[in-house]
Amino acid sequence: MSANYSRRHLQWVRDGAAWVVRNGGTELVRVVPDEKYPGMWRVRSPDGRVSDMANITWAKDAAVTMALAVLNAVEQPYHEPGLADRQRRNLEQFDDARELVDAWRAGNVSWDYGAWGPDPDNPDCLISDDMSRGHGRDGRPQDPWSYRC
């Protein structure tokens, strides 16, 4: 579980004309005076990006918002593409999945399990049997790329 940072976890430090937002000694963002317009300020992130102009109150509020967004960012876990992802991606090269299934059933092509996943006779196949015949489970025509999940 990640920490939940709030404004009380931030410190403001004056650095020359600029104001720096820190957390535990680490600089997160700084509020710098605009070079052209006196009394106007900009927020500068550590990567060098600069915000639009604002008065000091609005610039400091934006700096706090940016700093808290960085501190409270949740790292997304890596998602390994599964069999369903691979099958969808590889089958998209065909205009109609029914053509491939029909060709396989007729013996004109061999089923590439590594690229397309389980064959249509396998219960784990994402191409439903009804869909491979062109009709949904309700008997109505079905989109050839609607997969069973």
Long-range contacts (C-beta under 8 A, 24 or more apart in sequence): 2-72, 2-74, 2-75, 3-71, 3-72, 4-72, 5-68, 5-71, 5-72, 6-68, 7-64, 7-68, 9-71, 10-64, 10-67, 10-68, 12-60, 18-44, 19-60, 19-63, 21-63, 21-64, 21-67, 23-67, 23-71, 28-66, 28-67, 28-70, 28-71, 29-63, 29-66, 29-67, 30-63, 31-56, 31-59, 31-60, 31-63, 83-117, 83-118, 83-124, 84-117, 84-126, 84-147, 84-149, 86-115, 86-117, 87-116, 87-117, 87-118, 87-126, 88-126, 88-147, 90-115, 90-116, 90-117, 91-116, 91-127, 92-145, 95-144, 96-144, 97-127, 97-131, 97-132, 97-144, 97-145, 98-131, 98-132, 98-133, 98-134, 98-144, 101-127, 101-132, 102-132
